[in-house]
Structures are given as structure tokens and as C-alpha cells.
Amino acid sequence: MGALVPFTGRWGEAGRECAKGLVDGGKWINQRSGVFGRKLEILLLEDTTHPAETVAAYRKLNEADHIFLLYIYSTETALTLLPYIQLYRIPTLVSFLPSDMANPSKGPFLFTISPTILDTAKIAMHFVSEKSGIKMRKPKLVFVGIQSHFDRHFLEEAKQYARGLGIDVGPDVRVPDFSLSGESSPGSKSTPTLTSALSAMTSYEPDFAYLSLTSRESFSVLQEAKKMGLKTRWVGNRKAFDETLSPFENVFGVQPIAPYGEDIPGMAGIREAHQKWHPFDSHTLSYVEGWATSQVIAEAMGRSLPEQRLSRERVKGSLESFRDFVSGGLLPPITITPNDHRPSVESRIFTIKEGKISRYTSFISLGR
């Protein structure tokens, strides 16, 4: 299999952790007889996010390495490579997939291991509607996103869904771009504009704000909001909420991925690998995501192997045969069909309690 993962830039921090989990998960599988006795080889290349370099990396994996399956961390990269994926019919797992691309009529070779961007937002809207504690009026909510990346793949439909649940949706809050390089601290160059963006929230006085950002960007927003004394309750999407937000008590996150160290069966292999290979490292949700991804990939490869020779078409068919596949709690049970490539439509809500990620709800399911 091939993997394109960013190590720098907007998704670099989470990408590096995810890549570690992906590689460790593959190593763990190979030390336990592999996939029907065959080694799972992971060809990991850096996704530089430059289109020409991205296409060159893809062509190497496709033409020189003859991969059977591709993993892409960045949604933007997946959309850039979509014409090539369709042309060469490579089954491709994407970390965070827009809902329309999970429709096989539009993305017949695209898959993911967790709810789509839109389904994640809908789960958050359910949570706000049911758990706001507001009785005498509608709960008020705003969507927060970065100016150049405000997620067009879910926003308008998520707003309509929220209104249908009785939520009052206010004006979008578009925060400035953040530098993620080591040359400046998060938000240091953009604090004045960030302050003005958040100040615009005060006239609407939202009860909740939904963060469609990276966790590092969310950190900067929450840090500034705390300085300003905003009383808004914050809910992060899957990419916004992880251990980075541990300084901020009572922040919520829609998170289908199990946090590192949670007491669940699927964490046993991760703990074992951690103790054997890097006992002094620390790990995150993104590491668990990479590990879980490798387990799903191995399962798809394994289902393709017992009969005839391995092929891309067989791997695609194997992914579409998943029915309530469990990963020991690392992910919600996965069901993928030829008509619906969404693996699940459910997630738990977590919160930050005493500086740690803590489960706040059981699984909230939309139903298909």
C-alpha cells in the first residue's frame, strides 16, 4: 500500500503522529504472521501539498510501486488526485472525507474509516440540541473556520440541519490563517485580526461555537477567547479536538477515534507496541487513527487474498463487504456497501476534564 501524509504545514503535526501509528500498526501486523502469511508493505511518502510534487509522488506509487491501495491524510490532496484515482481505479482511504465523495456515484474508489465531515457536524448539532440545557429559547450557535479553508463541503447543509433541530444559527466566524511553522507561535502574527473576528461574536452572543479547524488553530482561538472572557461553549470537529486542547476545561469534541490510552480491547496492541518499540514516547489521537487505519487496511487486504490473486478491484470489493467490522473500540463498527462508502454515522462526544480527554456521551448515531 502507498501512503501520502503531510509532515509540515497545516496538517503536519497531526500527520506525523498518524504516520507513526500507521507504520507501527503495520509492523505489529507483520510480527503476527502478516496478512495470510504475507507482509504488509507500507510505502510512506511525504505529502508536500504542492500539486506537481503530489502528482509525482502519486505516479511513483502507481507506476513504479504498483500499489493495491492508497492512503491519503489530507482531504485537499485527495480532491487534487481524484481524477488520477478514478482513472487508475485505486481504492483510496482518506482520513476525513466530504459526504458527497463518500457517495460511490461520485467517488467510487474513495473510502474512509470514520464519519464524513457533514455527518460529524450533524452529530455535533444533535448534541447541542439535546444537551444545551436551554429551555426557554432556541440554543444559539455559530460555525468557526479559517478564512482560506472554511469547509465548503458541509457548511450550508449543516446549517439547514441545525435549524431543523431547533438551533438558531448565527453569522459565520472566519478567523485568519495561522502560521504553523516553528518560526512563530500560533496566532502571534494574526492576533489583532483574530481578536476582531472573535469580537464579532459578542453581538450575537452564541451559546455554542463549532470549530472546523486543526487542533493547533483551535488552540489559538480558544486561547484568545479565554483572554477576551467569552462565555461561549466550544465544540470541535474530529480534526479540531485532540490532546492539544487539554489546557481548556469543558471544551467538547465530536470524536469517533478512541483517545490514546483508553481502557478498551483495541488499545492492548498499541500499549504492547509502545512498550516494545518506544516506551519513552507519548502518543495522541492521531497515532490511534493511524494504527486503526492499518488494521482496516490489513482486513481489506486479507479478505482479498484467499481466492485468486490480489488486485485493486478485489481490494475495493473487500472494503465494500465490511459489515459491523469491529476494531476493539478504536473506531465505531464499520459497515461499507457498494451504495454507501460511509463507514459509520456515529460518534462519541468527549470533553476536557482536569486536563485530560474524558468521555462525555456514549455513541450518538444519526442512522442511515
VEXPAFI-654397 format. One record per residue (C-alpha): residue in three letters; chain; x, y, z. Coordinates in steps of 0.5 Angstrom, whole numbers. Example, Ala and Ser with C-alpha at 12.3 -4.5 7.8 and 13.67 -1.06 7.14 Angstrom:
BEGIN
<r aa="ala" ch="A" X="25" Y="-9" Z="16"/>
<r aa="ser" ch="A" X="27" Y="-2" Z="14"/>
//
This chain:
BEGIN
<r aa="met" ch="A" X="0" Y="0" Z="0"/>
<r aa="gly" ch="A" X="2" Y="7" Z="-1"/>
<r aa="ala" ch="A" X="1" Y="13" Z="4"/>
<r aa="leu" ch="A" X="1" Y="20" Z="3"/>
<r aa="val" ch="A" X="2" Y="24" Z="9"/>
<r aa="pro" ch="A" X="4" Y="31" Z="11"/>
<r aa="phe" ch="A" X="10" Y="32" Z="16"/>
<r aa="thr" ch="A" X="10" Y="40" Z="16"/>
<r aa="gly" ch="A" X="4" Y="46" Z="14"/>
<r aa="arg" ch="A" X="-3" Y="46" Z="17"/>
<r aa="trp" ch="A" X="-4" Y="38" Z="18"/>
<r aa="gly" ch="A" X="4" Y="37" Z="19"/>
<r aa="glu" ch="A" X="3" Y="36" Z="27"/>
<r aa="ala" ch="A" X="-3" Y="31" Z="26"/>
<r aa="gly" ch="A" X="0" Y="28" Z="20"/>
<r aa="arg" ch="A" X="7" Y="26" Z="23"/>
<r aa="glu" ch="A" X="3" Y="23" Z="29"/>
<r aa="cys" ch="A" X="-2" Y="19" Z="24"/>
<r aa="ala" ch="A" X="4" Y="16" Z="20"/>
<r aa="lys" ch="A" X="8" Y="14" Z="26"/>
<r aa="gly" ch="A" X="1" Y="10" Z="28"/>
<r aa="leu" ch="A" X="0" Y="7" Z="21"/>
<r aa="val" ch="A" X="8" Y="5" Z="21"/>
<r aa="asp" ch="A" X="7" Y="2" Z="28"/>
<r aa="gly" ch="A" X="1" Y="-2" Z="26"/>
<r aa="gly" ch="A" X="4" Y="-5" Z="20"/>
<r aa="lys" ch="A" X="10" Y="-7" Z="24"/>
<r aa="trp" ch="A" X="5" Y="-10" Z="29"/>
<r aa="ile" ch="A" X="1" Y="-14" Z="24"/>
<r aa="asn" ch="A" X="7" Y="-17" Z="20"/>
<r aa="gln" ch="A" X="10" Y="-19" Z="27"/>
<r aa="arg" ch="A" X="4" Y="-23" Z="28"/>
<r aa="ser" ch="A" X="4" Y="-27" Z="21"/>
<r aa="gly" ch="A" X="2" Y="-21" Z="17"/>
<r aa="val" ch="A" X="-4" Y="-22" Z="12"/>
<r aa="phe" ch="A" X="-5" Y="-29" Z="11"/>
<r aa="gly" ch="A" X="3" Y="-30" Z="12"/>
<r aa="arg" ch="A" X="5" Y="-24" Z="7"/>
<r aa="lys" ch="A" X="8" Y="-18" Z="9"/>
<r aa="leu" ch="A" X="4" Y="-11" Z="9"/>
<r aa="glu" ch="A" X="9" Y="-7" Z="6"/>
<r aa="ile" ch="A" X="7" Y="1" Z="7"/>
<r aa="leu" ch="A" X="11" Y="6" Z="2"/>
<r aa="leu" ch="A" X="10" Y="12" Z="6"/>
<r aa="leu" ch="A" X="12" Y="19" Z="2"/>
<r aa="glu" ch="A" X="11" Y="26" Z="5"/>
<r aa="asp" ch="A" X="5" Y="30" Z="2"/>
<r aa="thr" ch="A" X="9" Y="37" Z="1"/>
<r aa="thr" ch="A" X="2" Y="40" Z="-1"/>
<r aa="his" ch="A" X="5" Y="42" Z="-8"/>
<r aa="pro" ch="A" X="1" Y="40" Z="-13"/>
<r aa="ala" ch="A" X="6" Y="38" Z="-18"/>
<r aa="glu" ch="A" X="10" Y="34" Z="-13"/>
<r aa="thr" ch="A" X="4" Y="31" Z="-10"/>
<r aa="val" ch="A" X="2" Y="28" Z="-17"/>
<r aa="ala" ch="A" X="10" Y="26" Z="-18"/>
<r aa="ala" ch="A" X="9" Y="22" Z="-11"/>
<r aa="tyr" ch="A" X="3" Y="19" Z="-13"/>
<r aa="arg" ch="A" X="5" Y="17" Z="-20"/>
<r aa="lys" ch="A" X="11" Y="14" Z="-17"/>
<r aa="leu" ch="A" X="7" Y="10" Z="-12"/>
<r aa="asn" ch="A" X="2" Y="8" Z="-18"/>
<r aa="glu" ch="A" X="7" Y="6" Z="-24"/>
<r aa="ala" ch="A" X="13" Y="4" Z="-20"/>
<r aa="asp" ch="A" X="11" Y="1" Z="-14"/>
<r aa="his" ch="A" X="4" Y="-2" Z="-17"/>
<r aa="ile" ch="A" X="1" Y="-1" Z="-10"/>
<r aa="phe" ch="A" X="-6" Y="-4" Z="-9"/>
<r aa="leu" ch="A" X="-9" Y="1" Z="-4"/>
<r aa="leu" ch="A" X="-7" Y="8" Z="-3"/>
<r aa="tyr" ch="A" X="-8" Y="12" Z="4"/>
<r aa="ile" ch="A" X="-8" Y="20" Z="4"/>
<r aa="tyr" ch="A" X="-9" Y="24" Z="10"/>
<r aa="ser" ch="A" X="-11" Y="31" Z="7"/>
<r aa="thr" ch="A" X="-17" Y="32" Z="4"/>
<r aa="glu" ch="A" X="-15" Y="37" Z="0"/>
<r aa="thr" ch="A" X="-9" Y="32" Z="-3"/>
<r aa="ala" ch="A" X="-15" Y="27" Z="-4"/>
<r aa="leu" ch="A" X="-19" Y="32" Z="-8"/>
<r aa="thr" ch="A" X="-13" Y="34" Z="-12"/>
<r aa="leu" ch="A" X="-11" Y="27" Z="-14"/>
<r aa="leu" ch="A" X="-19" Y="25" Z="-15"/>
<r aa="pro" ch="A" X="-18" Y="25" Z="-23"/>
<r aa="tyr" ch="A" X="-12" Y="20" Z="-22"/>
<r aa="ile" ch="A" X="-15" Y="16" Z="-17"/>
<r aa="gln" ch="A" X="-21" Y="15" Z="-22"/>
<r aa="leu" ch="A" X="-17" Y="14" Z="-28"/>
<r aa="tyr" ch="A" X="-13" Y="8" Z="-25"/>
<r aa="arg" ch="A" X="-18" Y="5" Z="-20"/>
<r aa="ile" ch="A" X="-14" Y="5" Z="-14"/>
<r aa="pro" ch="A" X="-18" Y="4" Z="-8"/>
<r aa="thr" ch="A" X="-16" Y="10" Z="-3"/>
<r aa="leu" ch="A" X="-17" Y="11" Z="4"/>
<r aa="val" ch="A" X="-18" Y="19" Z="6"/>
<r aa="ser" ch="A" X="-17" Y="21" Z="13"/>
<r aa="phe" ch="A" X="-23" Y="26" Z="13"/>
<r aa="leu" ch="A" X="-28" Y="25" Z="7"/>
<r aa="pro" ch="A" X="-33" Y="30" Z="5"/>
<r aa="ser" ch="A" X="-40" Y="27" Z="5"/>
<r aa="asp" ch="A" X="-41" Y="28" Z="-3"/>
<r aa="met" ch="A" X="-34" Y="24" Z="-4"/>
<r aa="ala" ch="A" X="-37" Y="18" Z="0"/>
<r aa="asn" ch="A" X="-42" Y="17" Z="-5"/>
<r aa="pro" ch="A" X="-40" Y="12" Z="-10"/>
<r aa="ser" ch="A" X="-43" Y="15" Z="-16"/>
<r aa="lys" ch="A" X="-38" Y="21" Z="-15"/>
<r aa="gly" ch="A" X="-32" Y="18" Z="-11"/>
<r aa="pro" ch="A" X="-33" Y="10" Z="-13"/>
<r aa="phe" ch="A" X="-26" Y="9" Z="-10"/>
<r aa="leu" ch="A" X="-26" Y="13" Z="-4"/>
<r aa="phe" ch="A" X="-27" Y="11" Z="3"/>
<r aa="thr" ch="A" X="-25" Y="13" Z="10"/>
<r aa="ile" ch="A" X="-25" Y="10" Z="17"/>
<r aa="ser" ch="A" X="-30" Y="15" Z="21"/>
<r aa="pro" ch="A" X="-36" Y="19" Z="19"/>
<r aa="thr" ch="A" X="-36" Y="24" Z="14"/>
<r aa="ile" ch="A" X="-35" Y="32" Z="15"/>
<r aa="leu" ch="A" X="-42" Y="33" Z="15"/>
<r aa="asp" ch="A" X="-44" Y="27" Z="19"/>
<r aa="thr" ch="A" X="-39" Y="29" Z="24"/>
<r aa="ala" ch="A" X="-42" Y="36" Z="24"/>
<r aa="lys" ch="A" X="-49" Y="33" Z="25"/>
<r aa="ile" ch="A" X="-47" Y="29" Z="31"/>
<r aa="ala" ch="A" X="-45" Y="36" Z="34"/>
<r aa="met" ch="A" X="-52" Y="39" Z="32"/>
<r aa="his" ch="A" X="-55" Y="33" Z="36"/>
<r aa="phe" ch="A" X="-51" Y="34" Z="42"/>
<r aa="val" ch="A" X="-52" Y="42" Z="42"/>
<r aa="ser" ch="A" X="-60" Y="41" Z="41"/>
<r aa="glu" ch="A" X="-61" Y="35" Z="46"/>
<r aa="lys" ch="A" X="-55" Y="37" Z="52"/>
<r aa="ser" ch="A" X="-55" Y="45" Z="51"/>
<r aa="gly" ch="A" X="-60" Y="46" Z="58"/>
<r aa="ile" ch="A" X="-63" Y="52" Z="55"/>
<r aa="lys" ch="A" X="-71" Y="51" Z="56"/>
<r aa="met" ch="A" X="-74" Y="58" Z="54"/>
<r aa="arg" ch="A" X="-71" Y="59" Z="48"/>
<r aa="lys" ch="A" X="-67" Y="56" Z="42"/>
<r aa="pro" ch="A" X="-60" Y="55" Z="43"/>
<r aa="lys" ch="A" X="-55" Y="60" Z="39"/>
<r aa="leu" ch="A" X="-49" Y="57" Z="35"/>
<r aa="val" ch="A" X="-44" Y="60" Z="30"/>
<r aa="phe" ch="A" X="-39" Y="56" Z="26"/>
<r aa="val" ch="A" X="-32" Y="58" Z="26"/>
<r aa="gly" ch="A" X="-27" Y="57" Z="21"/>
<r aa="ile" ch="A" X="-21" Y="59" Z="18"/>
<r aa="gln" ch="A" X="-21" Y="64" Z="12"/>
<r aa="ser" ch="A" X="-18" Y="61" Z="7"/>
<r aa="his" ch="A" X="-20" Y="54" Z="9"/>
<r aa="phe" ch="A" X="-27" Y="55" Z="11"/>
<r aa="asp" ch="A" X="-30" Y="48" Z="10"/>
<r aa="arg" ch="A" X="-35" Y="49" Z="4"/>
<r aa="his" ch="A" X="-36" Y="41" Z="4"/>
<r aa="phe" ch="A" X="-41" Y="41" Z="10"/>
<r aa="leu" ch="A" X="-43" Y="48" Z="12"/>
<r aa="glu" ch="A" X="-49" Y="50" Z="9"/>
<r aa="glu" ch="A" X="-52" Y="43" Z="9"/>
<r aa="ala" ch="A" X="-50" Y="43" Z="17"/>
<r aa="lys" ch="A" X="-53" Y="50" Z="18"/>
<r aa="gln" ch="A" X="-60" Y="47" Z="15"/>
<r aa="tyr" ch="A" X="-60" Y="41" Z="19"/>
<r aa="ala" ch="A" X="-58" Y="45" Z="26"/>
<r aa="arg" ch="A" X="-64" Y="50" Z="24"/>
<r aa="gly" ch="A" X="-69" Y="43" Z="23"/>
<r aa="leu" ch="A" X="-67" Y="41" Z="30"/>
<r aa="gly" ch="A" X="-69" Y="48" Z="33"/>
<r aa="ile" ch="A" X="-62" Y="51" Z="33"/>
<r aa="asp" ch="A" X="-61" Y="59" Z="32"/>
<r aa="val" ch="A" X="-55" Y="59" Z="27"/>
<r aa="gly" ch="A" X="-51" Y="66" Z="27"/>
<r aa="pro" ch="A" X="-46" Y="69" Z="22"/>
<r aa="asp" ch="A" X="-40" Y="65" Z="21"/>
<r aa="val" ch="A" X="-34" Y="67" Z="24"/>
<r aa="arg" ch="A" X="-28" Y="67" Z="20"/>
<r aa="val" ch="A" X="-21" Y="67" Z="23"/>
<r aa="pro" ch="A" X="-15" Y="69" Z="20"/>
<r aa="asp" ch="A" X="-10" Y="64" Z="17"/>
<r aa="phe" ch="A" X="-5" Y="61" Z="22"/>
<r aa="ser" ch="A" X="3" Y="60" Z="21"/>
<r aa="leu" ch="A" X="4" Y="53" Z="23"/>
<r aa="ser" ch="A" X="12" Y="54" Z="22"/>
<r aa="gly" ch="A" X="17" Y="54" Z="28"/>
<r aa="glu" ch="A" X="19" Y="61" Z="27"/>
<r aa="ser" ch="A" X="13" Y="64" Z="31"/>
<r aa="ser" ch="A" X="8" Y="62" Z="36"/>
<r aa="pro" ch="A" X="1" Y="60" Z="34"/>
<r aa="gly" ch="A" X="-3" Y="66" Z="33"/>
<r aa="ser" ch="A" X="3" Y="71" Z="34"/>
<r aa="lys" ch="A" X="2" Y="75" Z="28"/>
<r aa="ser" ch="A" X="-5" Y="75" Z="27"/>
<r aa="thr" ch="A" X="-8" Y="76" Z="34"/>
<r aa="pro" ch="A" X="-11" Y="83" Z="32"/>
<r aa="thr" ch="A" X="-15" Y="80" Z="27"/>
<r aa="leu" ch="A" X="-17" Y="74" Z="31"/>
<r aa="thr" ch="A" X="-19" Y="79" Z="36"/>
<r aa="ser" ch="A" X="-23" Y="83" Z="32"/>
<r aa="ala" ch="A" X="-26" Y="76" Z="29"/>
<r aa="leu" ch="A" X="-28" Y="74" Z="36"/>
<r aa="ser" ch="A" X="-31" Y="80" Z="38"/>
<r aa="ala" ch="A" X="-36" Y="80" Z="32"/>
<r aa="met" ch="A" X="-39" Y="74" Z="36"/>
<r aa="thr" ch="A" X="-40" Y="78" Z="42"/>
<r aa="ser" ch="A" X="-46" Y="82" Z="39"/>
<r aa="tyr" ch="A" X="-49" Y="75" Z="37"/>
<r aa="glu" ch="A" X="-48" Y="72" Z="44"/>
<r aa="pro" ch="A" X="-48" Y="65" Z="42"/>
<r aa="asp" ch="A" X="-48" Y="59" Z="47"/>
<r aa="phe" ch="A" X="-44" Y="55" Z="43"/>
<r aa="ala" ch="A" X="-39" Y="55" Z="37"/>
<r aa="tyr" ch="A" X="-37" Y="49" Z="32"/>
<r aa="leu" ch="A" X="-30" Y="49" Z="31"/>
<r aa="ser" ch="A" X="-28" Y="47" Z="24"/>
<r aa="leu" ch="A" X="-20" Y="48" Z="25"/>
<r aa="thr" ch="A" X="-14" Y="44" Z="26"/>
<r aa="ser" ch="A" X="-13" Y="43" Z="33"/>
<r aa="arg" ch="A" X="-7" Y="48" Z="33"/>
<r aa="glu" ch="A" X="-11" Y="53" Z="30"/>
<r aa="ser" ch="A" X="-17" Y="51" Z="35"/>
<r aa="phe" ch="A" X="-12" Y="52" Z="41"/>
<r aa="ser" ch="A" X="-10" Y="59" Z="39"/>
<r aa="val" ch="A" X="-18" Y="61" Z="38"/>
<r aa="leu" ch="A" X="-19" Y="58" Z="45"/>
<r aa="gln" ch="A" X="-13" Y="62" Z="48"/>
<r aa="glu" ch="A" X="-15" Y="69" Z="45"/>
<r aa="ala" ch="A" X="-23" Y="67" Z="47"/>
<r aa="lys" ch="A" X="-20" Y="66" Z="54"/>
<r aa="lys" ch="A" X="-17" Y="73" Z="54"/>
<r aa="met" ch="A" X="-23" Y="76" Z="52"/>
<r aa="gly" ch="A" X="-27" Y="73" Z="57"/>
<r aa="leu" ch="A" X="-32" Y="70" Z="52"/>
<r aa="lys" ch="A" X="-37" Y="65" Z="55"/>
<r aa="thr" ch="A" X="-39" Y="61" Z="49"/>
<r aa="arg" ch="A" X="-38" Y="53" Z="50"/>
<r aa="trp" ch="A" X="-34" Y="50" Z="44"/>
<r aa="val" ch="A" X="-35" Y="44" Z="40"/>
<r aa="gly" ch="A" X="-29" Y="42" Z="36"/>
<r aa="asn" ch="A" X="-30" Y="37" Z="30"/>
<r aa="arg" ch="A" X="-26" Y="31" Z="29"/>
<r aa="lys" ch="A" X="-19" Y="35" Z="27"/>
<r aa="ala" ch="A" X="-20" Y="40" Z="32"/>
<r aa="phe" ch="A" X="-21" Y="36" Z="38"/>
<r aa="asp" ch="A" X="-15" Y="32" Z="41"/>
<r aa="glu" ch="A" X="-10" Y="33" Z="47"/>
<r aa="thr" ch="A" X="-7" Y="40" Z="44"/>
<r aa="leu" ch="A" X="-13" Y="43" Z="48"/>
<r aa="ser" ch="A" X="-12" Y="40" Z="54"/>
<r aa="pro" ch="A" X="-11" Y="47" Z="58"/>
<r aa="phe" ch="A" X="-18" Y="49" Z="56"/>
<r aa="glu" ch="A" X="-23" Y="45" Z="61"/>
<r aa="asn" ch="A" X="-30" Y="43" Z="59"/>
<r aa="val" ch="A" X="-29" Y="44" Z="51"/>
<r aa="phe" ch="A" X="-33" Y="39" Z="47"/>
<r aa="gly" ch="A" X="-31" Y="35" Z="41"/>
<r aa="val" ch="A" X="-34" Y="30" Z="36"/>
<r aa="gln" ch="A" X="-29" Y="25" Z="36"/>
<r aa="pro" ch="A" X="-30" Y="18" Z="33"/>
<r aa="ile" ch="A" X="-23" Y="16" Z="35"/>
<r aa="ala" ch="A" X="-21" Y="13" Z="42"/>
<r aa="pro" ch="A" X="-16" Y="17" Z="45"/>
<r aa="tyr" ch="A" X="-9" Y="14" Z="47"/>
<r aa="gly" ch="A" X="-9" Y="10" Z="53"/>
<r aa="glu" ch="A" X="-17" Y="9" Z="54"/>
<r aa="asp" ch="A" X="-19" Y="2" Z="57"/>
<r aa="ile" ch="A" X="-21" Y="-1" Z="51"/>
<r aa="pro" ch="A" X="-19" Y="-8" Z="48"/>
<r aa="gly" ch="A" X="-16" Y="-5" Z="42"/>
<r aa="met" ch="A" X="-11" Y="-1" Z="46"/>
<r aa="ala" ch="A" X="-8" Y="-7" Z="48"/>
<r aa="gly" ch="A" X="-4" Y="-8" Z="42"/>
<r aa="ile" ch="A" X="-2" Y="0" Z="42"/>
<r aa="arg" ch="A" X="0" Y="-1" Z="49"/>
<r aa="glu" ch="A" X="5" Y="-7" Z="47"/>
<r aa="ala" ch="A" X="8" Y="-4" Z="41"/>
<r aa="his" ch="A" X="9" Y="3" Z="45"/>
<r aa="gln" ch="A" X="13" Y="-1" Z="51"/>
<r aa="lys" ch="A" X="17" Y="-5" Z="46"/>
<r aa="trp" ch="A" X="19" Y="0" Z="41"/>
<r aa="his" ch="A" X="19" Y="7" Z="44"/>
<r aa="pro" ch="A" X="17" Y="7" Z="52"/>
<r aa="phe" ch="A" X="19" Y="14" Z="53"/>
<r aa="asp" ch="A" X="15" Y="17" Z="47"/>
<r aa="ser" ch="A" X="8" Y="20" Z="48"/>
<r aa="his" ch="A" X="2" Y="19" Z="43"/>
<r aa="thr" ch="A" X="-4" Y="22" Z="41"/>
<r aa="leu" ch="A" X="-11" Y="21" Z="38"/>
<r aa="ser" ch="A" X="-8" Y="22" Z="31"/>
<r aa="tyr" ch="A" X="-3" Y="16" Z="33"/>
<r aa="val" ch="A" X="-9" Y="12" Z="35"/>
<r aa="glu" ch="A" X="-12" Y="14" Z="28"/>
<r aa="gly" ch="A" X="-6" Y="11" Z="24"/>
<r aa="trp" ch="A" X="-6" Y="5" Z="28"/>
<r aa="ala" ch="A" X="-13" Y="4" Z="27"/>
<r aa="thr" ch="A" X="-12" Y="5" Z="19"/>
<r aa="ser" ch="A" X="-7" Y="0" Z="19"/>
<r aa="gln" ch="A" X="-12" Y="-5" Z="22"/>
<r aa="val" ch="A" X="-17" Y="-3" Z="17"/>
<r aa="ile" ch="A" X="-13" Y="-4" Z="11"/>
<r aa="ala" ch="A" X="-10" Y="-11" Z="13"/>
<r aa="glu" ch="A" X="-17" Y="-13" Z="14"/>
<r aa="ala" ch="A" X="-19" Y="-11" Z="7"/>
<r aa="met" ch="A" X="-12" Y="-14" Z="4"/>
<r aa="gly" ch="A" X="-14" Y="-20" Z="8"/>
<r aa="arg" ch="A" X="-21" Y="-21" Z="5"/>
<r aa="ser" ch="A" X="-18" Y="-20" Z="-2"/>
<r aa="leu" ch="A" X="-13" Y="-26" Z="-1"/>
<r aa="pro" ch="A" X="-16" Y="-32" Z="0"/>
<r aa="glu" ch="A" X="-18" Y="-33" Z="-7"/>
<r aa="gln" ch="A" X="-15" Y="-32" Z="-14"/>
<r aa="arg" ch="A" X="-9" Y="-27" Z="-14"/>
<r aa="leu" ch="A" X="-9" Y="-20" Z="-11"/>
<r aa="ser" ch="A" X="-12" Y="-14" Z="-15"/>
<r aa="arg" ch="A" X="-14" Y="-7" Z="-14"/>
<r aa="glu" ch="A" X="-21" Y="-9" Z="-16"/>
<r aa="arg" ch="A" X="-21" Y="-14" Z="-10"/>
<r aa="val" ch="A" X="-19" Y="-10" Z="-5"/>
<r aa="lys" ch="A" X="-25" Y="-5" Z="-7"/>
<r aa="gly" ch="A" X="-30" Y="-10" Z="-7"/>
<r aa="ser" ch="A" X="-27" Y="-13" Z="0"/>
<r aa="leu" ch="A" X="-28" Y="-6" Z="3"/>
<r aa="glu" ch="A" X="-35" Y="-6" Z="1"/>
<r aa="ser" ch="A" X="-36" Y="-12" Z="4"/>
<r aa="phe" ch="A" X="-35" Y="-9" Z="11"/>
<r aa="arg" ch="A" X="-41" Y="-11" Z="16"/>
<r aa="asp" ch="A" X="-40" Y="-9" Z="23"/>
<r aa="phe" ch="A" X="-33" Y="-10" Z="23"/>
<r aa="val" ch="A" X="-30" Y="-8" Z="30"/>
<r aa="ser" ch="A" X="-23" Y="-6" Z="32"/>
<r aa="gly" ch="A" X="-24" Y="-7" Z="39"/>
<r aa="gly" ch="A" X="-27" Y="0" Z="40"/>
<r aa="leu" ch="A" X="-21" Y="4" Z="37"/>
<r aa="leu" ch="A" X="-27" Y="6" Z="32"/>
<r aa="pro" ch="A" X="-34" Y="5" Z="31"/>
<r aa="pro" ch="A" X="-36" Y="-1" Z="28"/>
<r aa="ile" ch="A" X="-35" Y="0" Z="20"/>
<r aa="thr" ch="A" X="-40" Y="-2" Z="15"/>
<r aa="ile" ch="A" X="-39" Y="0" Z="8"/>
<r aa="thr" ch="A" X="-43" Y="-2" Z="2"/>
<r aa="pro" ch="A" X="-43" Y="-1" Z="-6"/>
<r aa="asn" ch="A" X="-48" Y="4" Z="-5"/>
<r aa="asp" ch="A" X="-45" Y="8" Z="1"/>
<r aa="his" ch="A" X="-38" Y="9" Z="3"/>
<r aa="arg" ch="A" X="-39" Y="12" Z="9"/>
<r aa="pro" ch="A" X="-36" Y="7" Z="15"/>
<r aa="ser" ch="A" X="-41" Y="9" Z="20"/>
<r aa="val" ch="A" X="-45" Y="15" Z="22"/>
<r aa="glu" ch="A" X="-44" Y="15" Z="30"/>
<r aa="ser" ch="A" X="-39" Y="18" Z="34"/>
<r aa="arg" ch="A" X="-38" Y="20" Z="42"/>
<r aa="ile" ch="A" X="-37" Y="27" Z="45"/>
<r aa="phe" ch="A" X="-31" Y="28" Z="49"/>
<r aa="thr" ch="A" X="-29" Y="34" Z="54"/>
<r aa="ile" ch="A" X="-23" Y="36" Z="57"/>
<r aa="lys" ch="A" X="-23" Y="35" Z="65"/>
<r aa="glu" ch="A" X="-18" Y="36" Z="69"/>
<r aa="gly" ch="A" X="-13" Y="37" Z="63"/>
<r aa="lys" ch="A" X="-15" Y="30" Z="60"/>
<r aa="ile" ch="A" X="-19" Y="28" Z="55"/>
<r aa="ser" ch="A" X="-26" Y="25" Z="58"/>
<r aa="arg" ch="A" X="-32" Y="21" Z="55"/>
<r aa="tyr" ch="A" X="-38" Y="25" Z="56"/>
<r aa="thr" ch="A" X="-43" Y="21" Z="52"/>
<r aa="ser" ch="A" X="-44" Y="14" Z="49"/>
<r aa="phe" ch="A" X="-44" Y="14" Z="42"/>
<r aa="ile" ch="A" X="-49" Y="19" Z="38"/>
<r aa="ser" ch="A" X="-52" Y="16" Z="32"/>
<r aa="leu" ch="A" X="-55" Y="19" Z="26"/>
<r aa="gly" ch="A" X="-58" Y="13" Z="23"/>
<r aa="arg" ch="A" X="-57" Y="12" Z="15"/>
//
